[in-house]
Amino acid sequence: MEWNPETLQHLSQCFLHTLSPAPEPRRRAEASLSEASLHPNYGLAVLRLVAEPTVDDQIRQAASVNFKNHLKARWAPNPSSDEIPIPDAEKDQIKGLIVSLMLSATPKIQGQLSEALVLIGKHDFPKLWPALLPELISSLGAASLAGDYASINGILGTANSIFKKFRYQYKTNDLLLDLKYCLDNFAAPLLEIFMKTANLIESAANSGGSAVVLKPLFDSQRLCCRIFYSLNFQELPEFFEDHMNEWMTEMKKYLTTSYPALESSADGLALVDGLRAAVCENINLYMEKNEEEFQVYLNDFALAVWQLLVNVSQVSSRDQLAVTAIKFLTTVSTSVHHNLFAAEGVIPQICQGIVIPNVRLREEDEELFEMNYIEFVRRDMEGSDLDTRRRIACELLKGIASNYKQQVTNLVSLQIQSLLSSFATNPVVNWKDKDCAIYLVVSLAIKKAGGTSVSTDLVDVQSFFGTVIAPELQSQDVNGFPMLKAGALKFFTMFRNHIPKPMALQFFPDLIRFLRAESNVVHSYAASCIEKLLMVKDDGGRARYTSTDISPVLPQLMNNLFEALKVPESEENQYIMKCIMRVLGVADISFEIADPCIKGFTLILNKACENPKNPIFNHYLFESVAVLVKRACGKNASLISLFETSLFPSLQKILGEDVTEFFPYAFQLLAQLVELNNPPISPSYMHIFEILLSPDLWKKASNVPALVRLLQAFLYKAPHELNQGGRLQQVLVIFNKLVSARSTDEQGFYVLNTIIDSLEYNVIAPYIGGIWSALFTVLQTRQTGKFIKSLLIFMSLFLVKHGSQNLADTMNAVQGNIFQVILVQFWISNLKLITGVIETKLTAVASTRLLCESPALLDAAAVEHWGKMLDSIMTLLSRPEQDRVEEDPEMPDIAENTGYSATFVRLHNAGKREDDPLKDIRDPKEFLVTSLAGFSKLSPNRYPQIISQYLDPANQAELRRLCEFYNCPIV
């Protein structure tokens, strides 16, 4: 794309029309820009338009957003995407222009260009963009001389974004080299501008400078402090150690000095607090990582932060400052310098002046409770509130208690009693005191490592439950003082292991009543409490609460749970649905329970199909349906038709209306229903089977595991129908497609294993050659651990089903001697990598049979291979998985999926039951030694010598032990 007046005119018109309220011109303009973006120099042309002073600001701003998005998509596109990368020559020109254009732009455009610059820097800086830092430093020097703080802050903001990688990226030599380069070039200019700005602030503050003068200066200092944090995050640089006094002296001033010209307005106060919070982050970093070098400044900073906190008001706009300041004191309290808290009266003052004021409920907390229950629960119940005043204040107490436990325990216990006494004098007015007392007990509870159990030294749990919590739970008004009710329910949930079963059962009817509370938080907490109680395990892993315990209240419980889902804002309440799932997983389900449940589920499901919004709620919805089907039909097979009648229309709606978010769930539920049916399969299911064989359905990767699950169900339940109408050929086409792709090859083996397991040999015999050809083709180019393990499992299954001779013959028919090659190169060496109880047993038994049956191993020339195969079998059977299996480097970490994106979510309750193909063999170790003992009698004295030569000493010792244990000597 050439830069000329015509291009300027065309792009200007397009960007103008993208702002049109009319959809048609807007769509045409967007399509035109999309087409133009495919041409070289498009990004450069848009950047030049942004810089063109004759063009309307609105058009330039739209162009700057488009430029940033263009770079995001095409500067370094994902290899799997279809995006065309920007040519290198165009990249160089963009990098040559963007810094100067950013600095001269208006604030809104400057923000977009700064983001674009950071996008480039993320991929190219510093190695592919060595000119960037010198240009930024040069521009910073020029702007500093001119006193141009708009440009200074633009440069510092950009540098801050670029340097953030030093906080988050893993420490490697490459990262440290990049950091050294940045420090060598930027540390000194950063200190220079920081000190110059500090002097300007001091001068302006002393001479009564206005807010207009001070605001850009404070913004500059905050950015300098954030850059300080990034450059110091990995380790203490020599330059910063040498100049620590300058940095710390100025930083402390911002904690101890007031700036009335700014602090008199909300915006100005936020700016000052932002700088102070950045300072607190920096000194907290130094306390955590550079404690020895920082200790000379510690006393002054600790005192400054303490005095600052005492004067920080409770308004929510000051939360960030309060949290970062308290976090610093918490870090100090757990360090070797904790003696700062040892002086007489310090801990009581901290408790009274900092902790209690920040733990007490504020108006903002009450508003959040009423207006945004999801966020309130997320913070309060799920522990995502570490950056809230309430939680961080309790963390400070915990920190102090790590060295002064008895003092803190006595002090807080007295504080709790005082709060409860205050409540008792006037419960209506002083209810927040009781809430504060409960919150202190819950938040200061000590969680036992690796479990759900908690403990506390502040109160006797059962006594506190009986005197403080029980009155709230027994209150007949479920809507009165809802925050107190929520606190009581949270206490019950937190200390559920400590409440004896008879006492807890007394309150089950009360918990069920609270499901009808108007407050979304209260009925969410009631549901969560019930759900967590049903998960409590006693010693030995036995569930404390069983179906017998909930049977008397089950109808009312299920009714109230479904009624809670009708309350405004709780129509998709994930805590309610999770409770339903848990109850159905425990209860005895009769027709009287199943019938209203499945009707309720179908109504909810049909509504969710219209607009799937909450993926967590919907997951628990499908899990609830799956567990209802599994447990109800397991007890009463006559209910299958009830579920089919109710669910089929909803499942057809999902598939027919293309509700793709629910496809994986629908296929898993269908698989569950297919497996519950006895052959012959009904025509309605066979119709689904025909749809299942359509190749188009398999194109979306997230559908594949669920489709395989459904296909497996049909293969097991309709093996005869599979061999009719060319269906088996269609299934093999699907197998071939799956096994050919790295992302789905394992799923392809699941299909193949099911075919081998469910069909007679004479049915699959005509297709075996094609199957081997497909597998060998993949093996030539993809010898990953995952593929080879899947191949070994398949070959083992084939062997135990159809014999070792059939295995070798069918493989060699495709390619001469291929069986021997795979046996030596892949089977023997990779056998130890097999995981899973059934898979380990299957491959061990198959390998044992090869030792005793296969000419490829029994040949005199194959002695070494025989010995190494036995060594691999012994390693497989005698060593724990973690000792013999290295983590597969090709398997990515799978983060928790909070949306419907591209990942498959398995339904636990609709999972396929793993069948053991070797039920008649109890123990693979016993099978190994008995087989070897009988086999060795045919050639006495031959195998002990091979074993001593080729088996690892540990494996030899284990084999001797097994032979003695099973009384099966190898002769």
N, C-alpha and C positions, 0 to 999 in steps of 0.2 A: 504494500500500500504506500503510494508516494504521498509526500507531504506537499500539498499545493492548495490554492484557494478553494478549488472544487471539493477537495477532501475535507477541509475545514467547514465548508458550508454544509456538506452532506452529513458529517458527524454531528454538527451543531443542531441541525434539524431533527436528527434521530434522537438525540438526548433530550431535546425540547419535548418531542412527542412522547418519550417514556414517562414524562411528568403529567401527561394528559389524563384528566378524569375519565375520558371516554375510552372504553376498552379496545375498540377496533384500531384506532391510530396507535395506541400504546402497544398492542400486540404486533402490529406491522413494524414499528420502530425496533422493538426488541428482537424480532426475527431478522431484521436487516443488520442489526449490530452483531447478532450471533453469527450470521453468515460472514460478515466482514472480519470477525475475530479469527477466522481460520487462515487469513492471509498474513504473510510476514509483515513486520513493522506496524501491525495494528496497535499494539501496546504503546509503541513509540509515538504514533500519530495521536492517540488519545492523551498521552502525557503532554504533548505539545499544545493540544487544544486547552488542556487545564491551565497551561502557562500563558495562554493568549489573553492579554489584558482587554482586548476589544470585545471579547465574548461575555455575554451576560453571566453574572455570578451563579445563578441557579443552574445554568447549563454546565458550567465548569465544575460545580459541586457534584452534579449527577455523573459527569465524566470521571471525576476523581474516584467515586465509589466503583464505577465500572472498571476503571484501571486497576484498582486494588483487587477486585474479584477476578479479573483476567489473570493477574499475576498469581493469585492463590491457586487457580486451576491449572495454569500452564507453565509456571516457572520451573517447577520440578514435579511433573504429573506422576501419579501412581502408575507403575508399569502395567498394571492390569486395566487401567482406564483407557478410553479411546481418545483422550485429549492429546492434541499435537503440541509438543514443547516449543517454547519461544526459541528462535534461532540464536546461537551464541553471539553473532554480530549485533543483533538487536538488543540482546541483554547488556552488552558492553556499552552501547549508547545510552540505554536507560540508566545504568549505574553512573554514567558520567554526568547526567542531567539532574537526577532526582534530589540530591542533597540541596543544591542551590535553589531549585524550584520549591522545595518544601519550606525552606527558611524564608522565602519571599512571599509565600502564599498567605491568604486570609486564614484565620484560626480554624474554621470548619474544614477547609481544603487541606490545611497543614496537618490536621488530625488524620485524614485519609491517606495522605502521602507518607506520613510517618509510619502508619500501619503497613503500607506497601513496602517501604524501605526495610522494615523489620522482617517482612516475609522474605525479601531477597536475602537479608542478612542471615536468616535462619539456615538457609541452604549454602550461601556463598562465603559468609564472613568467618574467619579472616582469609582463608587460603585463596579463594577465588575472587576476593574483593579487597586486595591489600591497600587500595587507595581510600577506602571508606574512613578508617580511623584518622589518618592524617588530615583528611578533608574536614571531618567533624571537629578535630582539635584546632585546625586553622580557623574555621568559622567561629568556634567558641572564643578564640582569642580576639578576633575582630569584633565580635558582638560585645565582648567584655569591655574592650576599649571604648566602644561607642555607648556603653551602658544600655544596650538593647536587650531587655530581659524577655521580650517576646521571642526573639531568636535564641537567646540563651536557654530558655526553658524548652523550646522546641528541640534543641540539640540534646539537652540533658534527658528529655523524655524519650528520645530515640535511643540514646546510649543506655538508658535504664532498661528499655525493652530488649535491646540486643544482649546486654550482660545478664539478663535473668537466667539464661541457660546455665550459668555457673551455680545457681541454687538447686536446680532440679535434675541436671544430667548426672549420670553415674561417673564417679571419679576414674578417669583413664589418663594414660600418658598424653593422648591427643588433646583431651580437655585441659590438662594442666599446661600444655604448650600454648594453647589458645589463651588461657588465663594469663600466662607470663607475658605474652605479647601485649595484651590489653593493659596489664599493670605497668609494663615498661613504658608504654606510651601515654596512658590516660591518668595514672595515679597522681602525678604531679599537677597537671592542669586541673584535675578535680579538686585537689586541696586548695589550689590557688583561687579558683572561683568560689569555693566554700568560704575561705577566709575573707575574701573581698566582700562577699555578700553579707557575712557576719558583721563586718565593720559598718557596712551601709545600714543594716538593721539597727545596730547599736546607736549609730549617729541619728537615724531618723526617730528612733524611740525616745532618745534624750531630748531631741529638739521638737517633740510633739508632732512628728510626721503623721500624715493622714493615712487612712486605710488604703487609698488608691496607690500610694507610694509603697506601702508595706506588703500588699498582697502578692505581687510578682516575686518579691524577695523571699517571702516565706515559701512560696511554691518552689522556688529554686532550691532552697535549703532542704526541703522535703525530698526532692529528686536526688540531690547530692547524697542524702542519707540512705535512700533506697539503692543507689549505685554502690555506696560504701558497703551495704549489706551483701550485695551480689559478689563484689570483688573480695570480700573477706570470708565468704561462706565456706569454701573448701578448706582453707588453712590461713593462718595469719601471715600476710605478705610482709617482707622485710621493710618496704617503704612505710606501710601503715604502723608497724611496730616502732620505727624510728620517729614517726610523727604522731604517735598516739596522744601525746599531751595536747597538741593543737586541736585535734579532733575532739577529745574528751572535754577539754575546757569549754569549747563552744557549745557542744551538745548539752552539757549540764546547765548552761545558761537558759536554754529553752525550757528546761523543766522547772527552773526556779524563778524565772522572770515573768511578770505579767505584762501584757501588751493591750492596754485599755482601748487604744484606737481601733484595734481589730476585734477584741473580745466583746466589745459592746454590741456587736451584731452577730446573728446566728451564722452567717456565711464566714465572717472573719474568725469566729471562735472555732468553727470546723477546720479552717485552714491551720490555725495554731495547734489545735489538737492533732491534726494529721501529722504535723512535724514532730510533736511530742511523742506520738505513737511510734513514728519511725525511729526516733532516738531510743525508745524503750526496746524496740525489736533489735537494734544494734547492740545495746548493752547486754541484752539477754543472750544474743549470739556469742558475745565475748565471754559471758559467764559460763556458757555451755562448752565453748571450744578453746578459749584462751584465758582460762581462769587465773593462771599464775601471773601472766603479764598484766592482767586487768585489776588484780587485787588492790593495788595502790589507790585506785579510784573508787573501789567498791563502797566504802563507808559513806562517802559523800553522795554517791548515786542512790544508795539504798535509802538514805535519809530524804533525799530530794523526791524520790518516787513515793515514799510513804506520805510525806506532807502533801504532795500533789493529789494522791488518792483521797486523802481526808477531805479535800476541798472540791473534788470532782462531783458535780451534782448527779442526780439519778436520771436525768433526761436521756432518752435513747440515743440522741445525736452524739453523746459522749461515750457511748459503749466501747467503741474500738480502743480509745485511749485507756479506759478503765481496765479492759481485758488485758491489753499488752503490758500495762504497768503491774497488774497483779501477777501476770505470768512471770515477770522479772523477779518479783519477790519470792514466788514459788520456786524458781530455779535457785535462788540464793538459799532458801530454806533447806534444800536437799543437798547442798554443796558442803565442802569442808569448812566453809565460812558461816555455818549455821549459828555460830555463837553470837552473831549479831542479834539473834532473837532470845538469847539467854538472859539478858539483863532483866532485872525485876520490873514487872509491870508491862513489858513489851508485848507479850502474847495476849494478855487481856485487852490492851489498847488496840491491837490488830483485830481481835475478835469483835470488839465493840465499835471500832471506828471504820473498819474496812469490810469484815466478813458479814456481819449481821445486816448492815444497811444494803449490801449488794445481794443478799439472799432473800430479803423480804420482797413480796410481790409488789410490782409497780402497776400503774394504770396500763402501760404498754403490754404487760403480761396478760392482764385481764382482757384487753382488746384482742390480743392474739388468740386467746382461749375461745372467745366468742366468735370472732370473725374468720379465723383461718385455723380450723382445728387440725388439719393435716400437718401444717408447719409446727403447731404447738406440740403435737404428739411426737413428731420427728425429733424435735429438740429434747423434749422432756422424757419420753419413754425410750427412745431408740438411741439416746446418748450422743446425738449429733450436736449437742449444745456446749461443746468444750469452749467455744468462743462466745459464750454468754456470761453475763456477770454472775448469775447464780451458780453456774457450774464451776467457773474458774475460782470463785471465792472459796468454794469447798475444796478445790484442788490445793489452794494455798494452805488451808488447815491441814489437809492430808500431808503436805510437804513438811510443815512444821512438826506434825505428829511423828514423822519418821525419825526424829531425834528427841522430841519432847512429848512422847506419847501420853504419859500419865497426866502431865500438866494440861495438855489439850483435851484429853478425855474428861478430866474433872471439870474443866472450864465449860466445855460444850454441854456436858450433862447438866450442870447448874443452869446454863442458858436455856436448855430445853425445858427444864422444870419451871423456870421463870416465865417462859412463853406460855406454857400450859396453864400456869396459875393465872396469868393475865387473861387468857381465854375464858377460864372458869368464872372470872368475876363478871364478865359481860360477853357471852358467846356470840351474840348478834353483832356487836360492834367490833370485837377483837378476834374475829375468826381468822384473820391473816396471821395472828400470832401462832395459832395451832397449825396452820399450813406451813409456817416457817419451821416449827418444831419437827413436823413430819418430814419436811424436805431435808433438814439437817441429818436426821437419822438415816434416811434412804441414800442421800448423796455421799455420806461419809462411811457407808457400809464397805467392808473390804471383800472384794471378789476373790474367790479361791482360783488359783491358776488352773486353766484348762477345764473349768466346769461352770455350772450355773449357780452353784451355791455361794451364798454371801454370809458374812458374820458382822457383828457390831459389839463394841464394848461400851457403847453409850447408854444402852438400855437393855433390860431383860426383854427379849423379843416377845415371848408369850404374854408376859404381863402387860407390855406396851400395847400389844394387839388387843388384849381383853379390855383394857381401860380407856385407850385413846382411839383405836381404830374401830373396834366393834360398834360403839355408839353411832358412828357415821354410817356403817354398813347396815345397821338395824333401823336406821331412820326411815319412817314410812313415806316421807316426802322425798322421792327420788330426784326431784328437781330443785330442792333447796340447797343453797350453798354448794353449787356444783364443783367449784375448785377444791373444796375440802373433800368432797366425795371422790374426786379424781385422785387426790393425794392418798386417801385411805385405800383405794383400789390399787394404786401403785405400790404401796407398802405391802399389801397382801400378795401381790404378784412377786415382788422382790424377795420377800422372806417366806415364800410358799413352802420351801423345804423344811422350815422350822416350825410350821404350824401343824400340830398333830392331826391325823386324818379325822378322828371324831369331831374335833373342833371345826376343821375346815368344812366338813360335810354339813354342819349346822348352818353354814353361811351360803351354801349353794343356792337355796331359794332366794336369798337376798341378791346374789350376783345375777340371777335370772331376772329379778325385778328391775335391776339397774339397766338391763338391756332395753327397757322401755323409757329410759330417761330422755328428755328432750335435748340435753346437751350432747353434741356429737362426741366430745372428748369422753364424757362419762360412759356412754354406752360402748365406745371403742375400748376404754380401759376395762370395762366389765367383761367384754368379749375376750380381750387379751388375757385377763386373769384366768378365765375358765380354760382357755386354750393352753396356757402354760401349766395350770394345775394338772391337766390331763397328760402332760408330758413328764411329770415328776416320777423318778425312779427310786425305789428303795434299794437297800443293799442287795447285791446279786443281779441288779438290772431289772428287777420285777416292777411292773407298773404299779404305782400306789393306788390309783383310781381305776376301776374296771367298769365294764358294762353294768354290773350289778349295782354299783354305786349311783349311776346316773339314770337307771331305768325308771325309778319313781318320778323323776322330774323331766324325763326326756320329751314328752309331748309339749309341755309348756316351754321348755328350753328351745326346741326347734321353732315353735310358733313365735316366740319373742325375738329370736335371731332373724327370722324372715321379716317380722314387723319392723325391726330396726333398720332394715334395708329400704324401708319406705319413707324414713325420716328425711326431710330436705337436707341436701349436702352429703347424706350417707348412702345414697343409692348405689355407689360403687365403693363402699367402705371395705378396704382390704382386711382390716382387723376382724370385722364381722364374718367375712367369707372364710378367712383362715380358721376361725373358731368353728364354723359349720363343718369345714373339712375335718378338723381334729375330732369333733364330736362323732361324726359319722364313722371315723376310723376306729372308734372305741365302742360305740353303742351296738346293741342287738337291734337289727333293723327288721321290723315287721312291715306288712303291707300298709298298716295304719300310719307308719312313719314314712315309708318309701313313697307312697302315692302323693301326699301333699308336697314332699320334697322335690320330686321330679317335675311336678307341675310348676312349682316355684322356680326351679332352675330354668325350665324352658322359657318362662316369661322373661326372666333376667337375661338369658342368653339371646333371645330374639331382640331385646332392646339394645344389648351390647353390640349386636351385629350392625345396627344402624350407624353407630359411631364408636368404634373401640378406642377408649380414652385412657383407661388405667390398666397397663399391662400386668401389674402385680395382682390387682383384683381379679382380672380375667383369668390369670393363671390359677389362682385358688378356686375360681368358679369351675374350671374344667377339672381340676384335681378333685373337687367335691363331687362332681358328677361321676368321675371315674371310681372314686372310693365307694360311692353309693351303689353303682352298678356291681362292682366287685364283691362287696360284702353282702348286699341284699340277694344277688343271684347265687352267690355261693351257698347261701342258706336256703333259698327257695327258688328253684329253677323256673317255676311258673311265672316269676316276675320278669323274665327276659322279654316277653311279648309286651308287657307294660312299658318297659324302657324303650323298646324299639318303636312302639306307637308314638311315644312322647318325643323321642330324640330325633327320629328320622326327618321330620319336617324342618327342625332347626339345622340339622347337618346339611340337608339339601339346600337350605337358605344360604348357608355359608358358602357352599360350593357353587350354587347357581348364581348368587349375587356377587361372587368374586370377592368375598371378605378374606383377602389373602392373609391378613394377620392371624386368622383363626385356622387356616388350612392345616398346619401341623397338628393342632389339637384335634380337629375333626377326624383326621386320618387315624390318630391314635385311639380315639373313642370307637371308631368303626372297627379297628383291629380287635379291640376288646370285645365288642359285640359279636364279631365273627367267631372268635375263639370260644365264646360261650355257647354257640350253636352246635348241634350235632349234625353230621352229614345225613342226607344230602343238603347242601346249602340252598336256601330259598332263591327264587328268581330275582327278588329285589336286591339281594347281595350279589348275585352273579352279574347284574347290571352294573353295580359299582366296580366289580372285578374288570369288566370290559373297559370302563372309563380309566381304571387304574393302569391299564396296559397302553394307554395313549402316550406316545413319547413327549408330547408338549407339556404334559403335567409334570415331567421330571426336570424341566429346564431350570427351575428356581432352586438354588442350592439348599435353602432353608427348609424346603419341603422334603428333601430326599430321605433323611432318617425316618420321618413319620411314614412316608410312602413305603419304604423298605419294611418297616414294622407291619404295615397293613398287608403288603405283598406276602410276607412270611406267614401271616395268619391264614391267608387264602391257600398258600402252598401246603400248609399242614392240614387244613380242613377240607380242601377240595382237590386232592391229588389226581383223582380220575378225570375231573373236568379240565384240569390243566393240560392233559394230554389230548385234548379235543380242539378242533377248530384252529389249529396253529398257535394256540396260546403259549405253549412251552417255547416255541421259537421267539415269540414276542418278549417273553420274560428274559430269554438269553440275550436279546438285543439290548434290553435295559441293563442287564449284567455287564455286557461288553462296554456300554457307554459309561457306567459307573466306575468300572475297574480301570478304564483308560485315563481317568482324571485323577490327579494327585489328591484333590480335596475329597473325593468320594470313593476311592479304591476300597477302603475298608467296608463301606456299605455294600459294594459289589460282592465282596466275599460273603457278607451275611446272606445275600440272596443265593449265592452259589452253595453255601453250606446247607441252607434249607432245602434246596433242590436235591442235593445228595442224600440228605437225611430223610426226606419224605417220599421220594420216588423210587420205584423198583429199578434195578440196574438195566433191565431190558428196555425200559422207557427212555433212559438217558443215554444209553450206549451209542445211538447214532450221532449224538451231539458232543461226545467227550473230546473228540479230536479238535473240534472248533474251540472248545473251552480251553484246552491246553495251549492251542496256538495263540489265543488272546492273552493268556497269562505269560507265555514265554516272550511275546512281543513287548509287553510292559517291562518284564524283568530285564530285558536288554538295555533299557534306558533309565529305569528307576529302581535302584537297589537300596531303597530306604529301609530302615529298621521296621517301620510299620507294615510295609508291603511284604517283606520277607516273613515276618511273624504270621501275617494273615495267610500267606501261601503255605507255611508249615502246618498251620492248623487245618487248612483245607485238605492238604495231602494226607494228614493223619486221619481225618474223618473219612476220606475216601478209602484209606487202607483198612480201617476197622470195619467199614461197611461192606467193602467189596474185595478185600484181600490184597496182600502185598504184590502178588504176581500180576493181578489186574492193573494195579497202580503203575508198576514198571512197564508193562506191555503197552498200555494206552499212551504213556508219555513217550516211550521210544518209537512208537508208530508215527509220531509227529516229527520227531527228530532223533536220529540214531544216537544211542548211548546218553541221551539227555538226562535220564534218571540218575545215572552214576555221577554225572557232572553236578547236578543239583544236590545230590546227597553229600558229596564231598565238599563242594564250595559253599553251600548255604545251610543245609540241614544240620550237619554236625556242629558247625561253629555258632549257629544262632539259636540252637535249641534252648540254651540256658536263659535266653531273653524272654521266653514265654511267661506270661503272667495270668492270673485267674485260676481258681481251683479246678473248674471243669476243663479249661484249656490245658493246664499243667498235666492233669490226669490223662487226657486224651493223647497229647503228644508223647508223654512218657510211655504209655502202653503201645502206641504205634511204633515208637522207636525200639522198644523192647522186642516187638514182633519182627522188626527188620533184622535185629541182631540174630534172631533165631531162625529166620525164614529166608532172608534175601540173599540170592547168589552174589549180588554186588558186594556184600560184606563177608560172605562165607568163603569166598575164593581165597586161596592161599596167598595171593598177592595183595589181599586187602586187609592183612592183619593189623596194620597201623590204623586204618579207618575204623575197623571193628573196635579196637581199643579206645580210640578217641570218641566214638559214638557212646560207648559205655561211660566214659568219663563225663561227657556232657549230660547223660541221663542222671548220673549221680549228683552232678552239680545242680541240675534242675530240681531234683527231689529232696536234696539234703540241706540246701542253703536258703535263707530267707530272701524274698524278692529284692529287698533293698540292697542286699549284698552282691547280687549277681546281675542286676539290671541297672544300667546307667540311664539317666534322664535322656529321653529322645530329643536331640537339639532341634529337630524340625517341627516339633509340636509347639504351637504358640501358647502363651499364657492366655487363658480365656477370662476376661474380666466379667464381673457380674453384669448381666444384661438387664437394663432397666427399661428397654423399649422393645419395639417389635422388629427391629432392623433385620439383619441378615442371619441371625443365629437361630438354631433349633432349640426349643425348650422341651425337655422330656417330661412327660407326666409320670410321676413316680407310681401312682396308683393304677396306671394303665400299662405298666411295663410288661414286657414279654417274660414269661416264666422260663428260666433257663433249664432246659432238659438235658440230662446227662445221657449221652449216647452209649455209655458203658455201665449201665446200672448193675450188671451182673458182676462187675469187677469192683470189689470193695475198696481195695487199697493198692495204688500203683507200685508202692515199694514191695509189697508182698508178691504182686504179680511179677515184678522184675526178678526177684531172687528165686522164686519157684520155677520160673521159666528158664533162668540160667542154670539152675541146679539140674533140672531134667535134661536140658540141652547138652550140658557139659559131659554127661555120662556117655554121649555118643563118641566123644573124642577125649578120653581121660588124659589128664596132665597137660593138655594143650593150653587151656584158658587161664589157669593161675599165673603162668609165665607172662602172657599178654597183659593181664591185669597189672602185674607188678611193674611192667615196662612202660605202660601208657597212661595209667591212672595217677592223678594227683595223690600224694600221700594221704591227705585228709579224706579224699574220696575212697581210697583203698581201705582206710580204717573204718569208715562208715559202712562200706559194703560188707566187711567182715562182721561188723556188729549186727547188720540186718540178717546175714546168713545164720548167725548164732541165734538171733531172736526168733526167726521163723524156722529154725532147725532145717535149713536147706543148704548144705555145703556145696560149693563149686569144686568139682574134682578135676 
